Amino acid sequence: MSDYVMVDTIPGETTMVCFYNEQDKPFAIGEKINKINQQAYMNGYNWEAFFNYYLSKHAPDILEGLQPDPEAGMYAAYYKPTLESEVKAHKFARIIRSLIENEEKVYRIIREEGAQIAWV
């Protein structure tokens, strides 16, 4: 798999955002994050902690109706299958991609605000 984030909709069931944190780029970023903050071992559970913190400050609407389901190698988030949810899911995927592609922003947040994040 070459992409680390995707949105998928199962009609009548769910819309989901999947972030594959063991792909090369997110994995390397996770290792750097862990060097900055030892509590931040970036498996799916700590990506959830980071996303919850980030979204609550910058895009709280994305959290409405979101049902997270992190695992060790992946962070998944599910929404009810509505048009509004699909829009939110795509917005969330763009946010994830923006953070990963602008990793210095992530490192700054970890350095300056990492103590405020509820790491697992």
Biopython code that builds the backbone (N, CA, C, O; Angstrom):
import numpy as np
from Bio.PDB.StructureBuilder import StructureBuilder

atoms = [
    (1, "MET", "N", (0.851, -1.176, 0.000)),
    (1, "MET", "CA", (0.000, 0.000, 0.000)),
    (1, "MET", "C", (0.893, 1.234, 0.000)),
    (1, "MET", "O", (1.767, 1.363, 0.857)),
    (2, "SER", "N", (0.687, 2.132, -0.938)),
    (2, "SER", "CA", (1.540, 3.303, -1.054)),
    (2, "SER", "C", (0.968, 4.522, -0.340)),
    (2, "SER", "O", (1.711, 5.467, -0.071)),
    (3, "ASP", "N", (-0.301, 4.535, -0.029)),
    (3, "ASP", "CA", (-0.894, 5.685, 0.637)),
    (3, "ASP", "C", (-1.132, 5.358, 2.102)),
    (3, "ASP", "O", (-1.493, 4.231, 2.440)),
    (4, "TYR", "N", (-0.931, 6.335, 2.966)),
    (4, "TYR", "CA", (-1.056, 6.094, 4.399)),
    (4, "TYR", "C", (-2.395, 6.534, 4.980)),
    (4, "TYR", "O", (-2.662, 6.275, 6.153)),
    (5, "VAL", "N", (-3.242, 7.190, 4.193)),
    (5, "VAL", "CA", (-4.564, 7.567, 4.688)),
    (5, "VAL", "C", (-5.588, 7.368, 3.569)),
    (5, "VAL", "O", (-5.330, 7.670, 2.403)),
    (6, "MET", "N", (-6.747, 6.855, 3.954)),
    (6, "MET", "CA", (-7.805, 6.638, 2.974)),
    (6, "MET", "C", (-9.163, 6.808, 3.633)),
    (6, "MET", "O", (-9.309, 6.672, 4.848)),
    (7, "VAL", "N", (-10.148, 7.108, 2.804)),
    (7, "VAL", "CA", (-11.542, 7.183, 3.242)),
    (7, "VAL", "C", (-12.303, 6.144, 2.446)),
    (7, "VAL", "O", (-12.123, 6.013, 1.236)),
    (8, "ASP", "N", (-13.150, 5.411, 3.135)),
    (8, "ASP", "CA", (-13.960, 4.397, 2.471)),
    (8, "ASP", "C", (-15.371, 4.475, 3.036)),
    (8, "ASP", "O", (-15.566, 4.719, 4.226)),
    (9, "THR", "N", (-16.347, 4.265, 2.165)),
    (9, "THR", "CA", (-17.743, 4.251, 2.591)),
    (9, "THR", "C", (-18.352, 2.916, 2.207)),
    (9, "THR", "O", (-18.257, 2.473, 1.062)),
    (10, "ILE", "N", (-18.972, 2.294, 3.178)),
    (10, "ILE", "CA", (-19.760, 1.096, 2.935)),
    (10, "ILE", "C", (-21.209, 1.560, 3.006)),
    (10, "ILE", "O", (-21.727, 1.818, 4.093)),
    (11, "PRO", "N", (-21.869, 1.668, 1.845)),
    (11, "PRO", "CA", (-23.227, 2.238, 1.819)),
    (11, "PRO", "C", (-24.161, 1.577, 2.839)),
    (11, "PRO", "O", (-24.256, 0.353, 2.931)),
    (12, "GLY", "N", (-24.839, 2.431, 3.591)),
    (12, "GLY", "CA", (-25.790, 1.958, 4.582)),
    (12, "GLY", "C", (-25.165, 1.465, 5.870)),
    (12, "GLY", "O", (-25.882, 1.118, 6.809)),
    (13, "GLU", "N", (-23.821, 1.426, 5.936)),
    (13, "GLU", "CA", (-23.158, 0.910, 7.138)),
    (13, "GLU", "C", (-22.261, 1.930, 7.821)),
    (13, "GLU", "O", (-22.482, 2.273, 8.983)),
    (14, "THR", "N", (-21.246, 2.420, 7.104)),
    (14, "THR", "CA", (-20.286, 3.309, 7.745)),
    (14, "THR", "C", (-19.459, 4.063, 6.710)),
    (14, "THR", "O", (-19.329, 3.656, 5.556)),
    (15, "THR", "N", (-18.911, 5.169, 7.172)),
    (15, "THR", "CA", (-17.860, 5.881, 6.456)),
    (15, "THR", "C", (-16.667, 5.862, 7.384)),
    (15, "THR", "O", (-16.796, 6.176, 8.567)),
    (16, "MET", "N", (-15.504, 5.497, 6.863)),
    (16, "MET", "CA", (-14.341, 5.364, 7.730)),
    (16, "MET", "C", (-13.118, 6.062, 7.166)),
    (16, "MET", "O", (-12.935, 6.180, 5.954)),
    (17, "VAL", "N", (-12.297, 6.514, 8.085)),
    (17, "VAL", "CA", (-10.989, 7.074, 7.782)),
    (17, "VAL", "C", (-9.981, 6.084, 8.348)),
    (17, "VAL", "O", (-10.058, 5.713, 9.520)),
    (18, "CYS", "N", (-9.039, 5.658, 7.520)),
    (18, "CYS", "CA", (-7.999, 4.734, 7.966)),
    (18, "CYS", "C", (-6.639, 5.392, 7.780)),
    (18, "CYS", "O", (-6.297, 5.829, 6.681)),
    (19, "PHE", "N", (-5.874, 5.459, 8.847)),
    (19, "PHE", "CA", (-4.525, 6.014, 8.837)),
    (19, "PHE", "C", (-3.570, 4.879, 9.190)),
    (19, "PHE", "O", (-3.592, 4.353, 10.302)),
    (20, "TYR", "N", (-2.741, 4.516, 8.234)),
    (20, "TYR", "CA", (-1.819, 3.395, 8.395)),
    (20, "TYR", "C", (-0.485, 3.932, 8.898)),
    (20, "TYR", "O", (0.390, 4.289, 8.110)),
    (21, "ASN", "N", (-0.340, 3.986, 10.222)),
    (21, "ASN", "CA", (0.822, 4.616, 10.823)),
    (21, "ASN", "C", (2.105, 3.804, 10.707)),
    (21, "ASN", "O", (3.160, 4.274, 11.134)),
    (22, "GLU", "N", (2.051, 2.607, 10.146)),
    (22, "GLU", "CA", (3.271, 1.841, 9.935)),
    (22, "GLU", "C", (3.803, 1.988, 8.510)),
    (22, "GLU", "O", (4.804, 1.362, 8.161)),
    (23, "GLN", "N", (3.146, 2.808, 7.679)),
    (23, "GLN", "CA", (3.710, 3.135, 6.376)),
    (23, "GLN", "C", (4.986, 3.954, 6.602)),
    (23, "GLN", "O", (5.147, 4.566, 7.658)),
    (24, "ASP", "N", (5.873, 3.969, 5.638)),
    (24, "ASP", "CA", (7.204, 4.547, 5.833)),
    (24, "ASP", "C", (7.197, 5.956, 6.414)),
    (24, "ASP", "O", (7.832, 6.198, 7.440)),
    (25, "LYS", "N", (6.501, 6.879, 5.785)),
    (25, "LYS", "CA", (6.562, 8.274, 6.221)),
    (25, "LYS", "C", (5.955, 8.476, 7.614)),
    (25, "LYS", "O", (6.611, 9.069, 8.471)),
    (26, "PRO", "N", (4.719, 8.004, 7.875)),
    (26, "PRO", "CA", (4.189, 8.192, 9.235)),
    (26, "PRO", "C", (5.012, 7.462, 10.299)),
    (26, "PRO", "O", (5.132, 7.936, 11.428)),
    (27, "PHE", "N", (5.571, 6.320, 9.940)),
    (27, "PHE", "CA", (6.388, 5.568, 10.900)),
    (27, "PHE", "C", (7.632, 6.368, 11.277)),
    (27, "PHE", "O", (7.981, 6.462, 12.453)),
    (28, "ALA", "N", (8.301, 6.946, 10.273)),
    (28, "ALA", "CA", (9.494, 7.761, 10.538)),
    (28, "ALA", "C", (9.133, 8.979, 11.378)),
    (28, "ALA", "O", (9.881, 9.347, 12.284)),
    (29, "ILE", "N", (8.009, 9.603, 11.093)),
    (29, "ILE", "CA", (7.561, 10.747, 11.887)),
    (29, "ILE", "C", (7.277, 10.300, 13.321)),
    (29, "ILE", "O", (7.634, 10.996, 14.272)),
    (30, "GLY", "N", (6.643, 9.157, 13.475)),
    (30, "GLY", "CA", (6.371, 8.624, 14.808)),
    (30, "GLY", "C", (7.628, 8.390, 15.611)),
    (30, "GLY", "O", (7.655, 8.647, 16.814)),
    (31, "GLU", "N", (8.678, 7.902, 14.955)),
    (31, "GLU", "CA", (9.947, 7.692, 15.657)),
    (31, "GLU", "C", (10.532, 9.018, 16.131)),
    (31, "GLU", "O", (11.050, 9.102, 17.245)),
    (32, "LYS", "N", (10.452, 10.068, 15.284)),
    (32, "LYS", "CA", (10.959, 11.386, 15.682)),
    (32, "LYS", "C", (10.125, 11.964, 16.820)),
    (32, "LYS", "O", (10.664, 12.586, 17.735)),
    (33, "ILE", "N", (8.815, 11.759, 16.763)),
    (33, "ILE", "CA", (7.936, 12.226, 17.839)),
    (33, "ILE", "C", (8.342, 11.584, 19.157)),
    (33, "ILE", "O", (8.405, 12.255, 20.187)),
    (34, "ASN", "N", (8.616, 10.291, 19.125)),
    (34, "ASN", "CA", (9.001, 9.564, 20.332)),
    (34, "ASN", "C", (10.323, 10.059, 20.898)),
    (34, "ASN", "O", (10.526, 10.024, 22.112)),
    (35, "LYS", "N", (11.229, 10.521, 20.033)),
    (35, "LYS", "CA", (12.491, 11.094, 20.514)),
    (35, "LYS", "C", (12.258, 12.433, 21.203)),
    (35, "LYS", "O", (12.975, 12.786, 22.139)),
    (36, "ILE", "N", (11.256, 13.179, 20.739)),
    (36, "ILE", "CA", (10.925, 14.470, 21.347)),
    (36, "ILE", "C", (10.212, 14.267, 22.682)),
    (36, "ILE", "O", (10.472, 14.982, 23.649)),
    (37, "ASN", "N", (9.306, 13.281, 22.725)),
    (37, "ASN", "CA", (8.506, 13.020, 23.924)),
    (37, "ASN", "C", (8.409, 11.506, 24.113)),
    (37, "ASN", "O", (7.726, 10.825, 23.348)),
    (38, "GLN", "N", (9.085, 10.988, 25.121)),
    (38, "GLN", "CA", (9.137, 9.539, 25.313)),
    (38, "GLN", "C", (7.772, 8.914, 25.591)),
    (38, "GLN", "O", (7.597, 7.717, 25.363)),
    (39, "GLN", "N", (6.811, 9.679, 26.072)),
    (39, "GLN", "CA", (5.462, 9.154, 26.298)),
    (39, "GLN", "C", (4.738, 8.897, 24.982)),
    (39, "GLN", "O", (3.784, 8.122, 24.924)),
    (40, "ALA", "N", (5.202, 9.553, 23.940)),
    (40, "ALA", "CA", (4.515, 9.516, 22.649)),
    (40, "ALA", "C", (5.075, 8.405, 21.758)),
    (40, "ALA", "O", (5.723, 8.675, 20.747)),
    (41, "TYR", "N", (4.821, 7.171, 22.141)),
    (41, "TYR", "CA", (5.134, 6.037, 21.273)),
    (41, "TYR", "C", (3.977, 5.945, 20.283)),
    (41, "TYR", "O", (2.864, 5.584, 20.666)),
    (42, "MET", "N", (4.227, 6.267, 19.019)),
    (42, "MET", "CA", (3.152, 6.553, 18.083)),
    (42, "MET", "C", (2.549, 5.320, 17.405)),
    (42, "MET", "O", (2.695, 5.113, 16.201)),
    (43, "ASN", "N", (1.881, 4.526, 18.205)),
    (43, "ASN", "CA", (1.031, 3.467, 17.661)),
    (43, "ASN", "C", (-0.350, 4.095, 17.388)),
    (43, "ASN", "O", (-0.525, 5.301, 17.560)),
    (44, "GLY", "N", (-1.304, 3.296, 16.975)),
    (44, "GLY", "CA", (-2.626, 3.836, 16.677)),
    (44, "GLY", "C", (-3.277, 4.523, 17.863)),
    (44, "GLY", "O", (-4.023, 5.487, 17.691)),
    (45, "TYR", "N", (-3.001, 4.034, 19.070)),
    (45, "TYR", "CA", (-3.609, 4.601, 20.268)),
    (45, "TYR", "C", (-3.086, 6.009, 20.558)),
    (45, "TYR", "O", (-3.858, 6.888, 20.941)),
    (46, "ASN", "N", (-1.792, 6.227, 20.380)),
    (46, "ASN", "CA", (-1.255, 7.561, 20.623)),
    (46, "ASN", "C", (-1.519, 8.506, 19.458)),
    (46, "ASN", "O", (-1.585, 9.719, 19.655)),
    (47, "TRP", "N", (-1.672, 7.967, 18.236)),
    (47, "TRP", "CA", (-2.149, 8.840, 17.158)),
    (47, "TRP", "C", (-3.561, 9.304, 17.496)),
    (47, "TRP", "O", (-3.913, 10.454, 17.233)),
    (48, "GLU", "N", (-4.368, 8.429, 18.074)),
    (48, "GLU", "CA", (-5.708, 8.845, 18.496)),
    (48, "GLU", "C", (-5.610, 9.982, 19.509)),
    (48, "GLU", "O", (-6.334, 10.973, 19.403)),
    (49, "ALA", "N", (-4.721, 9.844, 20.488)),
    (49, "ALA", "CA", (-4.549, 10.891, 21.496)),
    (49, "ALA", "C", (-4.134, 12.209, 20.830)),
    (49, "ALA", "O", (-4.654, 13.271, 21.173)),
    (50, "PHE", "N", (-3.199, 12.137, 19.878)),
    (50, "PHE", "CA", (-2.746, 13.333, 19.179)),
    (50, "PHE", "C", (-3.881, 13.950, 18.357)),
    (50, "PHE", "O", (-4.120, 15.156, 18.428)),
    (51, "PHE", "N", (-4.582, 13.113, 17.574)),
    (51, "PHE", "CA", (-5.673, 13.637, 16.746)),
    (51, "PHE", "C", (-6.779, 14.246, 17.609)),
    (51, "PHE", "O", (-7.317, 15.299, 17.265)),
    (52, "ASN", "N", (-7.124, 13.597, 18.727)),
    (52, "ASN", "CA", (-8.156, 14.147, 19.607)),
    (52, "ASN", "C", (-7.750, 15.535, 20.102)),
    (52, "ASN", "O", (-8.558, 16.464, 20.117)),
    (53, "TYR", "N", (-6.494, 15.658, 20.503)),
    (53, "TYR", "CA", (-5.996, 16.946, 20.987)),
    (53, "TYR", "C", (-6.024, 17.978, 19.860)),
    (53, "TYR", "O", (-6.551, 19.078, 20.026)),
    (54, "TYR", "N", (-5.456, 17.615, 18.724)),
    (54, "TYR", "CA", (-5.363, 18.547, 17.604)),
    (54, "TYR", "C", (-6.750, 18.971, 17.109)),
    (54, "TYR", "O", (-7.013, 20.161, 16.935)),
    (55, "LEU", "N", (-7.616, 18.012, 16.889)),
    (55, "LEU", "CA", (-8.949, 18.317, 16.374)),
    (55, "LEU", "C", (-9.763, 19.147, 17.355)),
    (55, "LEU", "O", (-10.514, 20.029, 16.940)),
    (56, "SER", "N", (-9.626, 18.878, 18.646)),
    (56, "SER", "CA", (-10.389, 19.652, 19.631)),
    (56, "SER", "C", (-10.028, 21.132, 19.572)),
    (56, "SER", "O", (-10.855, 21.985, 19.892)),
    (57, "LYS", "N", (-8.797, 21.441, 19.163)),
    (57, "LYS", "CA", (-8.361, 22.829, 19.058)),
    (57, "LYS", "C", (-8.607, 23.438, 17.684)),
    (57, "LYS", "O", (-8.895, 24.630, 17.578)),
    (58, "HIS", "N", (-8.497, 22.634, 16.631)),
    (58, "HIS", "CA", (-8.478, 23.184, 15.275)),
    (58, "HIS", "C", (-9.664, 22.791, 14.394)),
    (58, "HIS", "O", (-9.947, 23.475, 13.410)),
    (59, "ALA", "N", (-10.354, 21.716, 14.725)),
    (59, "ALA", "CA", (-11.491, 21.266, 13.909)),
    (59, "ALA", "C", (-12.428, 20.411, 14.756)),
    (59, "ALA", "O", (-12.616, 19.230, 14.464)),
    (60, "PRO", "N", (-13.020, 20.994, 15.804)),
    (60, "PRO", "CA", (-13.852, 20.200, 16.708)),
    (60, "PRO", "C", (-15.057, 19.550, 16.035)),
    (60, "PRO", "O", (-15.570, 18.542, 16.521)),
    (61, "ASP", "N", (-15.509, 20.116, 14.925)),
    (61, "ASP", "CA", (-16.638, 19.521, 14.214)),
    (61, "ASP", "C", (-16.326, 18.108, 13.724)),
    (61, "ASP", "O", (-17.231, 17.283, 13.599)),
    (62, "ILE", "N", (-15.062, 17.827, 13.449)),
    (62, "ILE", "CA", (-14.658, 16.497, 12.976)),
    (62, "ILE", "C", (-14.899, 15.443, 14.061)),
    (62, "ILE", "O", (-15.178, 14.285, 13.751)),
    (63, "LEU", "N", (-14.793, 15.838, 15.321)),
    (63, "LEU", "CA", (-14.978, 14.897, 16.424)),
    (63, "LEU", "C", (-16.436, 14.510, 16.642)),
    (63, "LEU", "O", (-16.717, 13.478, 17.252)),
    (64, "GLU", "N", (-17.365, 15.327, 16.150)),
    (64, "GLU", "CA", (-18.790, 15.043, 16.335)),
    (64, "GLU", "C", (-19.183, 13.802, 15.540)),
    (64, "GLU", "O", (-19.062, 13.776, 14.315)),
    (65, "GLY", "N", (-19.649, 12.784, 16.237)),
    (65, "GLY", "CA", (-20.075, 11.543, 15.602)),
    (65, "GLY", "C", (-18.956, 10.571, 15.286)),
    (65, "GLY", "O", (-19.210, 9.485, 14.765)),
    (66, "LEU", "N", (-17.722, 10.941, 15.594)),
    (66, "LEU", "CA", (-16.563, 10.094, 15.301)),
    (66, "LEU", "C", (-16.451, 8.971, 16.325)),
    (66, "LEU", "O", (-16.538, 9.207, 17.531)),
    (67, "GLN", "N", (-16.261, 7.764, 15.843)),
    (67, "GLN", "CA", (-16.037, 6.599, 16.701)),
    (67, "GLN", "C", (-14.658, 6.041, 16.377)),
    (67, "GLN", "O", (-14.500, 5.344, 15.375)),
    (68, "PRO", "N", (-13.646, 6.335, 17.213)),
    (68, "PRO", "CA", (-12.300, 5.857, 16.922)),
    (68, "PRO", "C", (-12.147, 4.369, 17.213)),
    (68, "PRO", "O", (-12.831, 3.814, 18.072)),
    (69, "ASP", "N", (-11.247, 3.746, 16.489)),
    (69, "ASP", "CA", (-10.919, 2.334, 16.695)),
    (69, "ASP", "C", (-9.440, 2.129, 16.388)),
    (69, "ASP", "O", (-9.087, 1.577, 15.346)),
    (70, "PRO", "N", (-8.567, 2.580, 17.310)),
    (70, "PRO", "CA", (-7.131, 2.445, 17.059)),
    (70, "PRO", "C", (-6.652, 1.016, 17.287)),
    (70, "PRO", "O", (-7.246, 0.252, 18.047)),
    (71, "GLU", "N", (-5.586, 0.689, 16.619)),
    (71, "GLU", "CA", (-4.871, -0.571, 16.803)),
    (71, "GLU", "C", (-3.390, -0.214, 16.842)),
    (71, "GLU", "O", (-3.029, 0.958, 16.732)),
    (72, "ALA", "N", (-2.550, -1.197, 16.995)),
    (72, "ALA", "CA", (-1.112, -0.916, 17.062)),
    (72, "ALA", "C", (-0.604, -0.279, 15.773)),
    (72, "ALA", "O", (0.116, 0.717, 15.831)),
    (73, "GLY", "N", (-0.953, -0.821, 14.620)),
    (73, "GLY", "CA", (-0.410, -0.356, 13.359)),
    (73, "GLY", "C", (-1.332, 0.512, 12.543)),
    (73, "GLY", "O", (-1.040, 0.822, 11.388)),
    (74, "MET", "N", (-2.459, 0.913, 13.138)),
    (74, "MET", "CA", (-3.438, 1.662, 12.357)),
    (74, "MET", "C", (-4.361, 2.445, 13.291)),
    (74, "MET", "O", (-4.671, 2.015, 14.402)),
    (75, "TYR", "N", (-4.781, 3.592, 12.805)),
    (75, "TYR", "CA", (-5.816, 4.354, 13.495)),
    (75, "TYR", "C", (-6.997, 4.406, 12.539)),
    (75, "TYR", "O", (-6.852, 4.831, 11.393)),
    (76, "ALA", "N", (-8.144, 3.982, 12.996)),
    (76, "ALA", "CA", (-9.360, 4.049, 12.183)),
    (76, "ALA", "C", (-10.401, 4.855, 12.937)),
    (76, "ALA", "O", (-10.463, 4.826, 14.166)),
    (77, "ALA", "N", (-11.215, 5.574, 12.180)),
    (77, "ALA", "CA", (-12.313, 6.354, 12.749)),
    (77, "ALA", "C", (-13.536, 6.117, 11.888)),
    (77, "ALA", "O", (-13.459, 6.144, 10.659)),
    (78, "TYR", "N", (-14.657, 5.888, 12.534)),
    (78, "TYR", "CA", (-15.893, 5.562, 11.832)),
    (78, "TYR", "C", (-16.948, 6.620, 12.092)),
    (78, "TYR", "O", (-17.019, 7.203, 13.174)),
    (79, "TYR", "N", (-17.764, 6.854, 11.074)),
    (79, "TYR", "CA", (-18.914, 7.738, 11.170)),
    (79, "TYR", "C", (-20.135, 6.987, 10.649)),
    (79, "TYR", "O", (-20.017, 6.033, 9.881)),
    (80, "LYS", "N", (-21.305, 7.438, 11.082)),
    (80, "LYS", "CA", (-22.542, 6.925, 10.487)),
    (80, "LYS", "C", (-22.539, 7.319, 9.010)),
    (80, "LYS", "O", (-21.978, 8.354, 8.649)),
    (81, "PRO", "N", (-23.156, 6.509, 8.158)),
    (81, "PRO", "CA", (-23.080, 6.755, 6.715)),
    (81, "PRO", "C", (-24.049, 7.848, 6.238)),
    (81, "PRO", "O", (-25.117, 7.555, 5.700)),
    (82, "THR", "N", (-23.658, 9.098, 6.444)),
    (82, "THR", "CA", (-24.457, 10.224, 5.954)),
    (82, "THR", "C", (-23.563, 11.078, 5.060)),
    (82, "THR", "O", (-22.339, 10.953, 5.091)),
    (83, "LEU", "N", (-24.173, 11.931, 4.278)),
    (83, "LEU", "CA", (-23.406, 12.833, 3.429)),
    (83, "LEU", "C", (-22.533, 13.754, 4.285)),
    (83, "LEU", "O", (-21.374, 14.005, 3.957)),
    (84, "GLU", "N", (-23.102, 14.252, 5.380)),
    (84, "GLU", "CA", (-22.340, 15.115, 6.290)),
    (84, "GLU", "C", (-21.119, 14.381, 6.848)),
    (84, "GLU", "O", (-20.034, 14.954, 6.940)),
    (85, "SER", "N", (-21.301, 13.124, 7.217)),
    (85, "SER", "CA", (-20.195, 12.331, 7.752)),
    (85, "SER", "C", (-19.126, 12.085, 6.700)),
    (85, "SER", "O", (-17.933, 12.102, 7.001)),
    (86, "GLU", "N", (-19.554, 11.859, 5.478)),
    (86, "GLU", "CA", (-18.584, 11.642, 4.407)),
    (86, "GLU", "C", (-17.740, 12.902, 4.188)),
    (86, "GLU", "O", (-16.535, 12.813, 3.949)),
    (87, "VAL", "N", (-18.369, 14.060, 4.269)),
    (87, "VAL", "CA", (-17.636, 15.325, 4.152)),
    (87, "VAL", "C", (-16.629, 15.436, 5.295)),
    (87, "VAL", "O", (-15.476, 15.804, 5.071)),
    (88, "LYS", "N", (-17.062, 15.119, 6.526)),
    (88, "LYS", "CA", (-16.163, 15.164, 7.685)),
    (88, "LYS", "C", (-15.003, 14.196, 7.509)),
    (88, "LYS", "O", (-13.858, 14.544, 7.798)),
    (89, "ALA", "N", (-15.282, 12.999, 7.045)),
    (89, "ALA", "CA", (-14.237, 11.986, 6.871)),
    (89, "ALA", "C", (-13.180, 12.467, 5.882)),
    (89, "ALA", "O", (-11.983, 12.303, 6.119)),
    (90, "HIS", "N", (-13.615, 13.053, 4.788)),
    (90, "HIS", "CA", (-12.654, 13.565, 3.795)),
    (90, "HIS", "C", (-11.865, 14.756, 4.350)),
    (90, "HIS", "O", (-10.677, 14.906, 4.065)),
    (91, "LYS", "N", (-12.527, 15.593, 5.138)),
    (91, "LYS", "CA", (-11.829, 16.717, 5.772)),
    (91, "LYS", "C", (-10.782, 16.190, 6.749)),
    (91, "LYS", "O", (-9.661, 16.696, 6.792)),
    (92, "PHE", "N", (-11.145, 15.174, 7.534)),
    (92, "PHE", "CA", (-10.216, 14.572, 8.484)),
    (92, "PHE", "C", (-9.021, 13.976, 7.739)),
    (92, "PHE", "O", (-7.879, 14.162, 8.159)),
    (93, "ALA", "N", (-9.266, 13.275, 6.657)),
    (93, "ALA", "CA", (-8.168, 12.691, 5.872)),
    (93, "ALA", "C", (-7.239, 13.789, 5.350)),
    (93, "ALA", "O", (-6.021, 13.615, 5.350)),
    (94, "ARG", "N", (-7.801, 14.917, 4.907)),
    (94, "ARG", "CA", (-6.962, 16.028, 4.435)),
    (94, "ARG", "C", (-6.130, 16.602, 5.580)),
    (94, "ARG", "O", (-4.972, 16.973, 5.386)),
    (95, "ILE", "N", (-6.719, 16.676, 6.769)),
    (95, "ILE", "CA", (-5.983, 17.166, 7.936)),
    (95, "ILE", "C", (-4.821, 16.228, 8.254)),
    (95, "ILE", "O", (-3.702, 16.683, 8.485)),
    (96, "ILE", "N", (-5.078, 14.935, 8.266)),
    (96, "ILE", "CA", (-4.014, 13.966, 8.531)),
    (96, "ILE", "C", (-2.902, 14.127, 7.501)),
    (96, "ILE", "O", (-1.726, 14.220, 7.854)),
    (97, "ARG", "N", (-3.278, 14.160, 6.236)),
    (97, "ARG", "CA", (-2.279, 14.290, 5.162)),
    (97, "ARG", "C", (-1.479, 15.591, 5.335)),
    (97, "ARG", "O", (-0.260, 15.592, 5.168)),
    (98, "SER", "N", (-2.151, 16.683, 5.664)),
    (98, "SER", "CA", (-1.467, 17.959, 5.862)),
    (98, "SER", "C", (-0.468, 17.880, 7.016)),
    (98, "SER", "O", (0.647, 18.390, 6.911)),
    (99, "LEU", "N", (-0.862, 17.250, 8.100)),
    (99, "LEU", "CA", (0.047, 17.100, 9.242)),
    (99, "LEU", "C", (1.259, 16.254, 8.874)),
    (99, "LEU", "O", (2.390, 16.613, 9.203)),
    (100, "ILE", "N", (1.035, 15.148, 8.203)),
    (100, "ILE", "CA", (2.141, 14.265, 7.841)),
    (100, "ILE", "C", (3.058, 14.932, 6.815)),
    (100, "ILE", "O", (4.278, 14.791, 6.893)),
    (101, "GLU", "N", (2.489, 15.644, 5.870)),
    (101, "GLU", "CA", (3.301, 16.298, 4.838)),
    (101, "GLU", "C", (3.983, 17.571, 5.356)),
    (101, "GLU", "O", (4.910, 18.081, 4.726)),
    (102, "ASN", "N", (3.530, 18.071, 6.482)),
    (102, "ASN", "CA", (4.144, 19.241, 7.125)),
    (102, "ASN", "C", (4.578, 18.848, 8.532)),
    (102, "ASN", "O", (4.134, 19.424, 9.526)),
    (103, "GLU", "N", (5.442, 17.870, 8.587)),
    (103, "GLU", "CA", (5.791, 17.226, 9.857)),
    (103, "GLU", "C", (6.386, 18.175, 10.882)),
    (103, "GLU", "O", (6.250, 17.934, 12.081)),
    (104, "GLU", "N", (7.042, 19.248, 10.451)),
    (104, "GLU", "CA", (7.603, 20.199, 11.420)),
    (104, "GLU", "C", (6.508, 20.796, 12.308)),
    (104, "GLU", "O", (6.748, 21.109, 13.474)),
    (105, "LYS", "N", (5.321, 20.948, 11.755)),
    (105, "LYS", "CA", (4.188, 21.435, 12.546)),
    (105, "LYS", "C", (3.862, 20.432, 13.662)),
    (105, "LYS", "O", (3.594, 20.823, 14.798)),
    (106, "VAL", "N", (3.887, 19.152, 13.327)),
    (106, "VAL", "CA", (3.629, 18.105, 14.323)),
    (106, "VAL", "C", (4.696, 18.148, 15.414)),
    (106, "VAL", "O", (4.374, 18.088, 16.601)),
    (107, "TYR", "N", (5.958, 18.252, 15.017)),
    (107, "TYR", "CA", (7.047, 18.284, 16.007)),
    (107, "TYR", "C", (6.917, 19.501, 16.923)),
    (107, "TYR", "O", (7.170, 19.406, 18.124)),
    (108, "ARG", "N", (6.524, 20.643, 16.358)),
    (108, "ARG", "CA", (6.336, 21.845, 17.172)),
    (108, "ARG", "C", (5.232, 21.625, 18.207)),
    (108, "ARG", "O", (5.383, 21.988, 19.373)),
    (109, "ILE", "N", (4.132, 21.033, 17.773)),
    (109, "ILE", "CA", (3.031, 20.750, 18.704)),
    (109, "ILE", "C", (3.501, 19.824, 19.810)),
    (109, "ILE", "O", (3.187, 20.045, 20.979)),
    (110, "ILE", "N", (4.247, 18.793, 19.455)),
    (110, "ILE", "CA", (4.735, 17.837, 20.454)),
    (110, "ILE", "C", (5.661, 18.543, 21.443)),
    (110, "ILE", "O", (5.550, 18.333, 22.651)),
    (111, "ARG", "N", (6.575, 19.380, 20.940)),
    (111, "ARG", "CA", (7.508, 20.091, 21.828)),
    (111, "ARG", "C", (6.782, 21.086, 22.731)),
    (111, "ARG", "O", (7.041, 21.146, 23.933)),
    (112, "GLU", "N", (5.872, 21.865, 22.146)),
    (112, "GLU", "CA", (5.248, 22.958, 22.893)),
    (112, "GLU", "C", (3.999, 22.565, 23.676)),
    (112, "GLU", "O", (3.685, 23.182, 24.694)),
    (113, "GLU", "N", (3.288, 21.543, 23.208)),
    (113, "GLU", "CA", (2.005, 21.211, 23.825)),
    (113, "GLU", "C", (1.887, 19.741, 24.229)),
    (113, "GLU", "O", (0.842, 19.310, 24.718)),
    (114, "GLY", "N", (2.945, 18.986, 24.028)),
    (114, "GLY", "CA", (2.899, 17.547, 24.268)),
    (114, "GLY", "C", (2.470, 17.148, 25.667)),
    (114, "GLY", "O", (1.854, 16.098, 25.851)),
    (115, "ALA", "N", (2.786, 17.967, 26.651)),
    (115, "ALA", "CA", (2.407, 17.649, 28.025)),
    (115, "ALA", "C", (0.890, 17.732, 28.227)),
    (115, "ALA", "O", (0.366, 17.200, 29.206)),
    (116, "GLN", "N", (0.186, 18.394, 27.308)),
    (116, "GLN", "CA", (-1.261, 18.535, 27.416)),
    (116, "GLN", "C", (-2.016, 17.385, 26.735)),
    (116, "GLN", "O", (-3.235, 17.270, 26.865)),
    (117, "ILE", "N", (-1.283, 16.544, 26.015)),
    (117, "ILE", "CA", (-1.911, 15.442, 25.273)),
    (117, "ILE", "C", (-2.016, 14.234, 26.187)),
    (117, "ILE", "O", (-1.063, 13.898, 26.891)),
    (118, "ALA", "N", (-3.162, 13.583, 26.178)),
    (118, "ALA", "CA", (-3.425, 12.413, 27.033)),
    (118, "ALA", "C", (-2.872, 11.157, 26.370)),
    (118, "ALA", "O", (-3.624, 10.349, 25.826)),
    (119, "TRP", "N", (-1.540, 10.998, 26.422)),
    (119, "TRP", "CA", (-0.888, 9.832, 25.822)),
    (119, "TRP", "C", (-1.336, 8.563, 26.525)),
    (119, "TRP", "O", (-1.634, 8.568, 27.720)),
    (120, "VAL", "N", (-1.378, 7.487, 25.772)),
    (120, "VAL", "CA", (-1.796, 6.200, 26.331)),
    (120, "VAL", "C", (-0.605, 5.485, 26.924)),
    (120, "VAL", "O", (-0.746, 4.379, 27.447)),
]
sb = StructureBuilder()
sb.init_structure("model")
sb.init_model(0)
sb.init_chain("A")
sb.init_seg("    ")
for serial, (resi, resn, name, xyz) in enumerate(atoms, 1):
    if name == "N":
        sb.init_residue(resn, " ", resi, " ")
    sb.init_atom(name, np.array(xyz, "f"), 0.0, 1.0, " ", f" {name:<3s}", serial, name[0])
structure = sb.get_structure()
